[in-house]
């Protein structure tokens, strides 16, 4: 749960006044000395760090003075956080008092996972501080809870490693419209809020996760789940029959398969909403304008699309027609408390399917091939690139931005070097290079002017696509992609790595802009380009000329 600005300021005021602050509870897991997991106190720690990093002022509108704290000053000089101009700062005495304040910390030593989970559950159950879904997910480590969490992170755009350092938290945290915290993920840009399915405040209570859990349990169990708190509680209760049945079904279905199929269906819904004139899903399905969320109706629509496009292997032939068919569909189904049983929900799904199916045709691809590069996955990757800099690279395309619009002859070689550098991050490394994303707003506006395209903003990145470049070059998209493939195939990249890289180059139409995604999967061997070794220095690709560093990279494999 994200604190409001006032809650943060009250904590800072308490520290400045030397009031007592509740203890931070950490756990040092067995066999992991020196590695601490935050059980209770994450928001308190984040508030303290954010205040030092000038993310917000005190309650009387004064900022921390980084000039009296060399470590913070160094980080600011390195560009890790911004320094606001012309602001009042707390006086040196208060600054020192703040830095000298001792936070009470309690540490569970040599703790087992079961003990950590039990403590976390006791804190958040008996204190009634978590929502129903947060409480379900807390400490539960079933395959189902993991895949729901993974899909939720992708959909929200806060996808990250399973273990996140405290300083990375702002990069994967959600900013609510009325309580700006300076976090990277903007609630209004998240699919659930953008389409009007949930309100931004619902994200704080993990209602998006609850909706995903409801849909996923229905898909993998082959029977629509009753829409009730009790039904989901049983699926998350590791001692229940429902949990065991769901785990077995997911084992057969496959977590990766579920995630890719779910995000595929989300992408189809986005295409429906964007066909013709762009509209929110809420404005399509309700004839009377309202601002209420509609997770129950959304679940019905997504399950209907899943059963048509995946189970029956159909494809939508006319998205505008589907949009028109869904207009006012809330009048055709009952999704309130009176229609929460499995039987009633099945009737509703069948109604929506009958509305959509007339605009579908058989899919010639049998079986359908799913990739991880759906629009929601791409959005998550672009956001993720901001906090996992060494593993991600975003490029605007192959053409120069001068008036000649000629091919940047060195670009393909830069891509090859970056592929090698990301591989050299280590044998467990996943990474992506995405072509079609401008470096900054200035370049995005230049591209918009030159190529007559409307870019899409994802966080602080500007998606301009590469379809415009193919049109400018007067070649088909296949030829454009082939320029990159031929370049890699004829390059000096380590020969045994080429097939793996080439087979994982994907294209996504991405809102009509077109993106090329080079997926870099974990490799067992170090990568070379000719006799050269490249590495990722944060977000740049550099040749390694120091043999000691070459040795360090080699030792990773």
NUPAGU-205167 format. One record per residue (C-alpha): residue in three letters; x, y, z. Coordinates in steps of 0.2 Angstrom, whole numbers, plus 5000, padded with zeros to 4 digits. Example, Ala and Ser with C-alpha at 12.3 -4.5 7.8 and 13.67 -1.06 7.14 Angstrom:
BEGIN
{node ALA; {5062; 4978; 5039}},
{node SER; {5068; 4995; 5036}},
***
This chain:
BEGIN
{node UNK; {5000; 5000; 5000}},
{node UNK; {5007; 5017; 4995}},
{node UNK; {5008; 5031; 5008}},
{node UNK; {5000; 5048; 5004}},
{node UNK; {5011; 5063; 5003}},
{node UNK; {5004; 5069; 5020}},
{node UNK; {5008; 5052; 5028}},
{node UNK; {5026; 5054; 5022}},
{node UNK; {5027; 5072; 5028}},
{node UNK; {5020; 5067; 5046}},
{node UNK; {5034; 5054; 5047}},
{node UNK; {5047; 5067; 5043}},
{node UNK; {5040; 5079; 5055}},
{node UNK; {5040; 5066; 5069}},
{node UNK; {5059; 5062; 5065}},
{node UNK; {5063; 5081; 5065}},
{node UNK; {5054; 5083; 5082}},
{node UNK; {5063; 5067; 5088}},
{node UNK; {5047; 5058; 5092}},
{node UNK; {5047; 5039; 5093}},
{node UNK; {5044; 5030; 5076}},
{node UNK; {5038; 5012; 5076}},
{node UNK; {5052; 4999; 5073}},
{node UNK; {5057; 4992; 5057}},
{node UNK; {5056; 4973; 5056}},
{node UNK; {5069; 4964; 5045}},
{node UNK; {5073; 4946; 5042}},
{node UNK; {5090; 4939; 5039}},
{node UNK; {5086; 4922; 5031}},
{node UNK; {5096; 4906; 5035}},
{node UNK; {5112; 4904; 5025}},
{node UNK; {5110; 4922; 5019}},
{node UNK; {5120; 4932; 5031}},
{node UNK; {5120; 4951; 5028}},
{node UNK; {5105; 4950; 5016}},
{node UNK; {5089; 4957; 5024}},
{node UNK; {5071; 4956; 5019}},
{node UNK; {5060; 4970; 5025}},
{node UNK; {5045; 4963; 5033}},
{node UNK; {5037; 4978; 5041}},
{node UNK; {5042; 4996; 5038}},
{node UNK; {5045; 4997; 5019}},
{node UNK; {5035; 5013; 5017}},
{node UNK; {5044; 5022; 5032}},
{node UNK; {5061; 5018; 5024}},
{node UNK; {5055; 5023; 5007}},
{node UNK; {5049; 5040; 5014}},
{node UNK; {5065; 5043; 5023}},
{node UNK; {5075; 5040; 5007}},
{node UNK; {5063; 5050; 4996}},
{node UNK; {5065; 5065; 5008}},
{node UNK; {5084; 5064; 5007}},
{node UNK; {5082; 5063; 4988}},
{node UNK; {5072; 5079; 4988}},
{node UNK; {5056; 5070; 4981}},
{node UNK; {5045; 5080; 4993}},
{node UNK; {5046; 5094; 5006}},
{node UNK; {5042; 5094; 5024}},
{node UNK; {5025; 5098; 5030}},
{node UNK; {5030; 5117; 5031}},
{node UNK; {5037; 5116; 5013}},
{node UNK; {5056; 5114; 5016}},
{node UNK; {5067; 5102; 5008}},
{node UNK; {5082; 5092; 5015}},
{node UNK; {5099; 5101; 5012}},
{node UNK; {5110; 5088; 5002}},
{node UNK; {5124; 5100; 5004}},
{node UNK; {5126; 5094; 5022}},
{node UNK; {5126; 5076; 5017}},
{node UNK; {5140; 5071; 5005}},
{node UNK; {5133; 5054; 5000}},
{node UNK; {5117; 5062; 4994}},
{node UNK; {5126; 5076; 4985}},
{node UNK; {5137; 5064; 4976}},
{node UNK; {5121; 5054; 4970}},
{node UNK; {5113; 5070; 4964}},
{node UNK; {5128; 5075; 4954}},
{node UNK; {5128; 5058; 4946}},
{node UNK; {5110; 5061; 4940}},
{node UNK; {5102; 5048; 4951}},
{node UNK; {5089; 5061; 4957}},
{node UNK; {5084; 5079; 4952}},
{node UNK; {5087; 5094; 4963}},
{node UNK; {5073; 5107; 4963}},
{node UNK; {5077; 5125; 4960}},
{node UNK; {5074; 5140; 4972}},
{node UNK; {5067; 5130; 4987}},
{node UNK; {5069; 5133; 5005}},
{node UNK; {5079; 5120; 5015}},
{node UNK; {5079; 5114; 5033}},
{node UNK; {5093; 5123; 5043}},
{node UNK; {5109; 5114; 5047}},
{node UNK; {5105; 5109; 5064}},
{node UNK; {5089; 5101; 5059}},
{node UNK; {5098; 5092; 5045}},
{node UNK; {5111; 5085; 5057}},
{node UNK; {5097; 5080; 5069}},
{node UNK; {5088; 5071; 5055}},
{node UNK; {5104; 5062; 5050}},
{node UNK; {5107; 5057; 5068}},
{node UNK; {5090; 5050; 5071}},
{node UNK; {5091; 5032; 5076}},
{node UNK; {5077; 5021; 5069}},
{node UNK; {5073; 5006; 5080}},
{node UNK; {5076; 4990; 5070}},
{node UNK; {5072; 4972; 5075}},
{node UNK; {5080; 4958; 5065}},
{node UNK; {5075; 4940; 5064}},
{node UNK; {5091; 4930; 5063}},
{node UNK; {5093; 4914; 5053}},
{node UNK; {5075; 4915; 5049}},
{node UNK; {5066; 4901; 5039}},
{node UNK; {5054; 4906; 5025}},
{node UNK; {5039; 4898; 5034}},
{node UNK; {5043; 4909; 5050}},
{node UNK; {5045; 4925; 5039}},
{node UNK; {5028; 4922; 5031}},
{node UNK; {5020; 4918; 5047}},
{node UNK; {5026; 4934; 5055}},
{node UNK; {5021; 4944; 5039}},
{node UNK; {5004; 4936; 5040}},
{node UNK; {5001; 4940; 5058}},
{node UNK; {5006; 4958; 5056}},
{node UNK; {4995; 4961; 5041}},
{node UNK; {4980; 4950; 5046}},
{node UNK; {4977; 4955; 5064}},
{node UNK; {4982; 4973; 5060}},
{node UNK; {4969; 4974; 5046}},
{node UNK; {4980; 4984; 5035}},
{node UNK; {4979; 4974; 5019}},
{node UNK; {4965; 4972; 5007}},
{node UNK; {4958; 4954; 5004}},
{node UNK; {4969; 4951; 4989}},
{node UNK; {4985; 4958; 4997}},
{node UNK; {4981; 4946; 5012}},
{node UNK; {4979; 4931; 5000}},
{node UNK; {4995; 4935; 4991}},
{node UNK; {5005; 4939; 5007}},
{node UNK; {5017; 4925; 5010}},
{node UNK; {5009; 4912; 4998}},
{node UNK; {5021; 4904; 4986}},
{node UNK; {5010; 4893; 4976}},
{node UNK; {5012; 4892; 4957}},
{node UNK; {4995; 4900; 4955}},
{node UNK; {5000; 4915; 4966}},
{node UNK; {5016; 4917; 4957}},
{node UNK; {5009; 4918; 4940}},
{node UNK; {4995; 4930; 4946}},
{node UNK; {5008; 4941; 4953}},
{node UNK; {5018; 4940; 4937}},
{node UNK; {5004; 4945; 4926}},
{node UNK; {4998; 4959; 4938}},
{node UNK; {5016; 4966; 4937}},
{node UNK; {5016; 4965; 4918}},
{node UNK; {4999; 4974; 4917}},
{node UNK; {5003; 4987; 4929}},
{node UNK; {5020; 4990; 4921}},
{node UNK; {5030; 4987; 4938}},
{node UNK; {5037; 4971; 4932}},
{node UNK; {5054; 4968; 4940}},
{node UNK; {5065; 4955; 4948}},
{node UNK; {5057; 4945; 4962}},
{node UNK; {5069; 4953; 4974}},
{node UNK; {5070; 4972; 4973}},
{node UNK; {5083; 4984; 4981}},
{node UNK; {5075; 4997; 4992}},
{node UNK; {5082; 5011; 4980}},
{node UNK; {5073; 5004; 4965}},
{node UNK; {5056; 5004; 4973}},
{node UNK; {5051; 5021; 4966}},
{node UNK; {5055; 5014; 4948}},
{node UNK; {5042; 5000; 4951}},
{node UNK; {5029; 5010; 4962}},
{node UNK; {5013; 5017; 4956}},
{node UNK; {5009; 5036; 4956}},
{node UNK; {4991; 5040; 4960}},
{node UNK; {4984; 5056; 4951}},
{node UNK; {4979; 5066; 4966}},
{node UNK; {4994; 5060; 4977}},
{node UNK; {5010; 5062; 4966}},
{node UNK; {5025; 5054; 4974}},
{node UNK; {5037; 5055; 4959}},
{node UNK; {5035; 5036; 4956}},
{node UNK; {5039; 5030; 4938}},
{node UNK; {5022; 5020; 4935}},
{node UNK; {5008; 5033; 4932}},
{node UNK; {4991; 5025; 4937}},
{node UNK; {4982; 5034; 4923}},
{node UNK; {4993; 5025; 4911}},
{node UNK; {4990; 5008; 4918}},
{node UNK; {4978; 4997; 4907}},
{node UNK; {4965; 4995; 4921}},
{node UNK; {4963; 5014; 4924}},
{node UNK; {4966; 5019; 4906}},
{node UNK; {4951; 5008; 4901}},
{node UNK; {4940; 5013; 4916}},
{node UNK; {4939; 4995; 4922}},
{node UNK; {4946; 5001; 4939}},
{node UNK; {4949; 5017; 4948}},
{node UNK; {4967; 5022; 4952}},
{node UNK; {4964; 5020; 4970}},
{node UNK; {4958; 5002; 4967}},
{node UNK; {4976; 4998; 4962}},
{node UNK; {4982; 5002; 4980}},
{node UNK; {4970; 4988; 4986}},
{node UNK; {4976; 4975; 4972}},
{node UNK; {4959; 4974; 4964}},
{node UNK; {4968; 4971; 4948}},
{node UNK; {4976; 4956; 4955}},
{node UNK; {4960; 4950; 4962}},
{node UNK; {4952; 4952; 4944}},
{node UNK; {4967; 4942; 4936}},
{node UNK; {4965; 4928; 4949}},
{node UNK; {4947; 4927; 4946}},
{node UNK; {4950; 4925; 4927}},
{node UNK; {4965; 4914; 4928}},
{node UNK; {4957; 4902; 4939}},
{node UNK; {4942; 4901; 4927}},
{node UNK; {4953; 4898; 4912}},
{node UNK; {4965; 4884; 4919}},
{node UNK; {4951; 4875; 4929}},
{node UNK; {4940; 4874; 4914}},
{node UNK; {4925; 4880; 4924}},
{node UNK; {4921; 4898; 4928}},
{node UNK; {4925; 4902; 4946}},
{node UNK; {4911; 4908; 4957}},
{node UNK; {4913; 4927; 4960}},
{node UNK; {4915; 4928; 4979}},
{node UNK; {4928; 4932; 4992}},
{node UNK; {4926; 4914; 4999}},
{node UNK; {4929; 4906; 4982}},
{node UNK; {4946; 4915; 4980}},
{node UNK; {4951; 4912; 4998}},
{node UNK; {4950; 4894; 4995}},
{node UNK; {4960; 4894; 4980}},
{node UNK; {4974; 4903; 4989}},
{node UNK; {4973; 4892; 5005}},
{node UNK; {4987; 4879; 5003}},
{node UNK; {4978; 4866; 5013}},
{node UNK; {4961; 4867; 5003}},
{node UNK; {4955; 4855; 4989}},
{node UNK; {4952; 4870; 4978}},
{node UNK; {4971; 4875; 4979}},
{node UNK; {4977; 4858; 4976}},
{node UNK; {4965; 4856; 4961}},
{node UNK; {4971; 4873; 4954}},
{node UNK; {4989; 4869; 4956}},
{node UNK; {4987; 4853; 4947}},
{node UNK; {4978; 4861; 4933}},
{node UNK; {4991; 4875; 4931}},
{node UNK; {5005; 4862; 4931}},
{node UNK; {4997; 4855; 4915}},
{node UNK; {4992; 4872; 4908}},
{node UNK; {5009; 4880; 4911}},
{node UNK; {5012; 4896; 4919}},
{node UNK; {5021; 4904; 4904}},
{node UNK; {5007; 4898; 4893}},
{node UNK; {4994; 4906; 4904}},
{node UNK; {5003; 4923; 4905}},
{node UNK; {5006; 4924; 4886}},
{node UNK; {4988; 4919; 4882}},
{node UNK; {4981; 4931; 4895}},
{node UNK; {4991; 4946; 4888}},
{node UNK; {4987; 4941; 4870}},
{node UNK; {4968; 4943; 4875}},
{node UNK; {4972; 4960; 4883}},
{node UNK; {4980; 4965; 4867}},
{node UNK; {4965; 4960; 4857}},
{node UNK; {4954; 4971; 4869}},
{node UNK; {4966; 4986; 4866}},
{node UNK; {4964; 4983; 4847}},
{node UNK; {4945; 4983; 4849}},
{node UNK; {4945; 4999; 4859}},
{node UNK; {4957; 5008; 4847}},
{node UNK; {4949; 5003; 4831}},
{node UNK; {4940; 5017; 4822}},
{node UNK; {4940; 5032; 4834}},
{node UNK; {4949; 5027; 4851}},
{node UNK; {4937; 5024; 4865}},
{node UNK; {4939; 5018; 4883}},
{node UNK; {4932; 5001; 4886}},
{node UNK; {4920; 5008; 4899}},
{node UNK; {4913; 5020; 4887}},
{node UNK; {4910; 5006; 4874}},
{node UNK; {4901; 4994; 4886}},
{node UNK; {4890; 5007; 4895}},
{node UNK; {4877; 5017; 4886}},
{node UNK; {4875; 5029; 4901}},
{node UNK; {4891; 5038; 4905}},
{node UNK; {4898; 5034; 4922}},
{node UNK; {4915; 5033; 4931}},
{node UNK; {4912; 5017; 4941}},
{node UNK; {4924; 5002; 4938}},
{node UNK; {4917; 4986; 4931}},
{node UNK; {4929; 4972; 4935}},
{node UNK; {4915; 4959; 4935}},
{node UNK; {4909; 4963; 4917}},
{node UNK; {4927; 4964; 4911}},
{node UNK; {4931; 4947; 4917}},
{node UNK; {4916; 4940; 4907}},
{node UNK; {4922; 4949; 4891}},
{node UNK; {4940; 4943; 4893}},
{node UNK; {4934; 4925; 4896}},
{node UNK; {4923; 4926; 4881}},
{node UNK; {4937; 4932; 4870}},
{node UNK; {4949; 4919; 4877}},
{node UNK; {4936; 4905; 4873}},
{node UNK; {4934; 4911; 4855}},
{node UNK; {4951; 4916; 4850}},
{node UNK; {4961; 4903; 4859}},
{node UNK; {4950; 4888; 4863}},
{node UNK; {4941; 4889; 4846}},
{node UNK; {4956; 4896; 4837}},
{node UNK; {4947; 4910; 4829}},
{node UNK; {4953; 4927; 4825}},
{node UNK; {4944; 4944; 4824}},
{node UNK; {4941; 4949; 4806}},
{node UNK; {4934; 4966; 4810}},
{node UNK; {4938; 4975; 4826}},
{node UNK; {4927; 4990; 4822}},
{node UNK; {4912; 4978; 4820}},
{node UNK; {4916; 4970; 4837}},
{node UNK; {4917; 4987; 4845}},
{node UNK; {4900; 4991; 4838}},
{node UNK; {4893; 4974; 4844}},
{node UNK; {4899; 4977; 4862}},
{node UNK; {4891; 4995; 4863}},
{node UNK; {4880; 4995; 4878}},
{node UNK; {4882; 4976; 4881}},
{node UNK; {4880; 4979; 4900}},
{node UNK; {4861; 4979; 4896}},
{node UNK; {4863; 4961; 4890}},
{node UNK; {4871; 4953; 4905}},
{node UNK; {4868; 4953; 4924}},
{node UNK; {4885; 4955; 4933}},
{node UNK; {4879; 4961; 4950}},
{node UNK; {4878; 4950; 4966}},
{node UNK; {4863; 4941; 4959}},
{node UNK; {4874; 4934; 4945}},
{node UNK; {4890; 4928; 4954}},
{node UNK; {4887; 4910; 4953}},
{node UNK; {4897; 4899; 4941}},
{node UNK; {4881; 4895; 4931}},
{node UNK; {4875; 4913; 4929}},
{node UNK; {4893; 4919; 4924}},
{node UNK; {4893; 4905; 4911}},
{node UNK; {4877; 4912; 4904}},
{node UNK; {4885; 4929; 4903}},
{node UNK; {4900; 4923; 4894}},
{node UNK; {4890; 4914; 4881}},
{node UNK; {4880; 4930; 4878}},
{node UNK; {4896; 4940; 4875}},
{node UNK; {4903; 4926; 4864}},
{node UNK; {4887; 4926; 4853}},
{node UNK; {4889; 4945; 4851}},
{node UNK; {4908; 4944; 4846}},
{node UNK; {4908; 4928; 4836}},
{node UNK; {4899; 4935; 4820}},
{node UNK; {4915; 4946; 4818}},
{node UNK; {4927; 4931; 4819}},
{node UNK; {4934; 4919; 4806}},
{node UNK; {4944; 4903; 4808}},
{node UNK; {4963; 4906; 4811}},
{node UNK; {4974; 4899; 4798}},
{node UNK; {4988; 4897; 4811}},
{node UNK; {4985; 4880; 4820}},
{node UNK; {4990; 4879; 4833}},
{node UNK; {4991; 4898; 4837}},
{node UNK; {5009; 4903; 4841}},
{node UNK; {5010; 4915; 4856}},
{node UNK; {5025; 4926; 4861}},
{node UNK; {5030; 4936; 4876}},
{node UNK; {5030; 4952; 4865}},
{node UNK; {5011; 4957; 4866}},
{node UNK; {5008; 4976; 4869}},
{node UNK; {5006; 4974; 4888}},
{node UNK; {5023; 4964; 4888}},
{node UNK; {5031; 4978; 4878}},
{node UNK; {5025; 4992; 4889}},
{node UNK; {5031; 4982; 4904}},
{node UNK; {5048; 4980; 4896}},
{node UNK; {5050; 4999; 4891}},
{node UNK; {5046; 5003; 4909}},
{node UNK; {5057; 4990; 4916}},
{node UNK; {5071; 4997; 4905}},
{node UNK; {5072; 5012; 4917}},
{node UNK; {5077; 5002; 4932}},
{node UNK; {5086; 4987; 4924}},
{node UNK; {5097; 4997; 4912}},
{node UNK; {5111; 4984; 4909}},
{node UNK; {5098; 4972; 4902}},
{node UNK; {5088; 4983; 4890}},
{node UNK; {5092; 4994; 4876}},
{node UNK; {5079; 5006; 4866}},
{node UNK; {5083; 5012; 4849}},
{node UNK; {5073; 5023; 4838}},
{node UNK; {5077; 5014; 4822}},
{node UNK; {5089; 5013; 4807}},
{node UNK; {5087; 5030; 4799}},
{node UNK; {5097; 5046; 4803}},
{node UNK; {5086; 5061; 4809}},
{node UNK; {5094; 5073; 4797}},
{node UNK; {5086; 5079; 4781}},
{node UNK; {5094; 5065; 4771}},
{node UNK; {5085; 5051; 4781}},
{node UNK; {5098; 5039; 4775}},
{node UNK; {5102; 5023; 4784}},
{node UNK; {5114; 5024; 4799}},
{node UNK; {5127; 5012; 4793}},
{node UNK; {5134; 5009; 4810}},
{node UNK; {5117; 5005; 4818}},
{node UNK; {5116; 4986; 4815}},
{node UNK; {5134; 4984; 4821}},
{node UNK; {5129; 4994; 4837}},
{node UNK; {5114; 4981; 4839}},
{node UNK; {5126; 4967; 4837}},
{node UNK; {5138; 4974; 4850}},
{node UNK; {5124; 4977; 4862}},
{node UNK; {5117; 4959; 4860}},
{node UNK; {5135; 4953; 4865}},
{node UNK; {5136; 4965; 4879}},
{node UNK; {5119; 4959; 4887}},
{node UNK; {5124; 4941; 4885}},
{node UNK; {5140; 4945; 4894}},
{node UNK; {5130; 4951; 4909}},
{node UNK; {5129; 4933; 4914}},
{node UNK; {5122; 4915; 4911}},
{node UNK; {5105; 4919; 4919}},
{node UNK; {5102; 4936; 4910}},
{node UNK; {5087; 4940; 4900}},
{node UNK; {5087; 4955; 4890}},
{node UNK; {5078; 4965; 4876}},
{node UNK; {5083; 4977; 4862}},
{node UNK; {5068; 4986; 4856}},
{node UNK; {5068; 4996; 4840}},
{node UNK; {5056; 5010; 4838}},
{node UNK; {5058; 5020; 4854}},
{node UNK; {5065; 5038; 4853}},
{node UNK; {5079; 5043; 4865}},
{node UNK; {5070; 5059; 4871}},
{node UNK; {5056; 5071; 4868}},
{node UNK; {5066; 5081; 4856}},
{node UNK; {5069; 5067; 4845}},
{node UNK; {5051; 5061; 4846}},
{node UNK; {5045; 5078; 4840}},
{node UNK; {5058; 5078; 4826}},
{node UNK; {5052; 5061; 4820}},
{node UNK; {5034; 5066; 4822}},
{node UNK; {5037; 5081; 4810}},
{node UNK; {5048; 5071; 4798}},
{node UNK; {5037; 5055; 4796}},
{node UNK; {5020; 5062; 4801}},
{node UNK; {5017; 5049; 4815}},
{node UNK; {5009; 5052; 4832}},
{node UNK; {5021; 5044; 4846}},
{node UNK; {5015; 5035; 4861}},
{node UNK; {5022; 5039; 4878}},
{node UNK; {5026; 5025; 4890}},
{node UNK; {5032; 5032; 4906}},
{node UNK; {5046; 5044; 4901}},
{node UNK; {5049; 5035; 4884}},
{node UNK; {5043; 5040; 4867}},
{node UNK; {5037; 5025; 4856}},
{node UNK; {5038; 5031; 4837}},
{node UNK; {5039; 5014; 4829}},
{node UNK; {5048; 5008; 4814}},
{node UNK; {5034; 5006; 4802}},
{node UNK; {5037; 5024; 4797}},
{node UNK; {5055; 5020; 4792}},
{node UNK; {5050; 5005; 4781}},
{node UNK; {5037; 5017; 4772}},
{node UNK; {5051; 5030; 4770}},
{node UNK; {5063; 5017; 4763}},
{node UNK; {5049; 5011; 4752}},
{node UNK; {5051; 4993; 4757}},
{node UNK; {5040; 4980; 4765}},
{node UNK; {5041; 4977; 4784}},
{node UNK; {5049; 4960; 4781}},
{node UNK; {5063; 4968; 4771}},
{node UNK; {5066; 4980; 4785}},
{node UNK; {5067; 4966; 4798}},
{node UNK; {5078; 4956; 4786}},
{node UNK; {5091; 4970; 4786}},
{node UNK; {5094; 4967; 4804}},
{node UNK; {5094; 4948; 4802}},
{node UNK; {5106; 4948; 4788}},
{node UNK; {5117; 4960; 4798}},
{node UNK; {5118; 4948; 4813}},
{node UNK; {5120; 4933; 4802}},
{node UNK; {5135; 4940; 4793}},
{node UNK; {5142; 4948; 4808}},
{node UNK; {5157; 4942; 4819}},
{node UNK; {5146; 4938; 4833}},
{node UNK; {5151; 4921; 4841}},
{node UNK; {5145; 4909; 4828}},
{node UNK; {5135; 4897; 4840}},
{node UNK; {5125; 4911; 4847}},
{node UNK; {5118; 4917; 4830}},
{node UNK; {5104; 4905; 4828}},
{node UNK; {5097; 4908; 4845}},
{node UNK; {5098; 4927; 4843}},
{node UNK; {5090; 4926; 4825}},
{node UNK; {5076; 4914; 4831}},
{node UNK; {5071; 4927; 4844}},
{node UNK; {5068; 4942; 4834}},
{node UNK; {5050; 4947; 4834}},
{node UNK; {5039; 4960; 4827}},
{node UNK; {5023; 4968; 4835}},
{node UNK; {5012; 4980; 4826}},
{node UNK; {5010; 4990; 4842}},
{node UNK; {4996; 5002; 4840}},
{node UNK; {5000; 5003; 4821}},
{node UNK; {5018; 5010; 4825}},
{node UNK; {5027; 4993; 4823}},
{node UNK; {5041; 4988; 4834}},
{node UNK; {5055; 4975; 4832}},
{node UNK; {5060; 4966; 4848}},
{node UNK; {5077; 4957; 4849}},
{node UNK; {5075; 4945; 4864}},
{node UNK; {5091; 4940; 4872}},
{node UNK; {5089; 4923; 4881}},
{node UNK; {5101; 4916; 4894}},
{node UNK; {5117; 4909; 4886}},
{node UNK; {5130; 4896; 4893}},
{node UNK; {5145; 4904; 4884}},
{node UNK; {5153; 4922; 4884}},
{node UNK; {5149; 4932; 4868}},
{node UNK; {5163; 4939; 4857}},
{node UNK; {5161; 4950; 4841}},
{node UNK; {5177; 4945; 4832}},
{node UNK; {5191; 4946; 4844}},
{node UNK; {5182; 4960; 4854}},
{node UNK; {5172; 4959; 4871}},
{node UNK; {5158; 4971; 4875}},
{node UNK; {5150; 4974; 4891}},
{node UNK; {5135; 4985; 4898}},
{node UNK; {5141; 5000; 4908}},
{node UNK; {5124; 5004; 4916}},
{node UNK; {5115; 5009; 4900}},
{node UNK; {5129; 5010; 4887}},
{node UNK; {5138; 4997; 4877}},
{node UNK; {5157; 4998; 4878}},
{node UNK; {5171; 4988; 4872}},
{node UNK; {5182; 4980; 4886}},
{node UNK; {5200; 4984; 4884}},
{node UNK; {5205; 4979; 4901}},
{node UNK; {5210; 4961; 4902}},
{node UNK; {5205; 4960; 4921}},
{node UNK; {5187; 4965; 4916}},
{node UNK; {5187; 4952; 4902}},
{node UNK; {5193; 4939; 4916}},
{node UNK; {5178; 4945; 4927}},
{node UNK; {5166; 4943; 4913}},
{node UNK; {5173; 4925; 4909}},
{node UNK; {5171; 4920; 4927}},
{node UNK; {5152; 4923; 4926}},
{node UNK; {5150; 4908; 4914}},
***
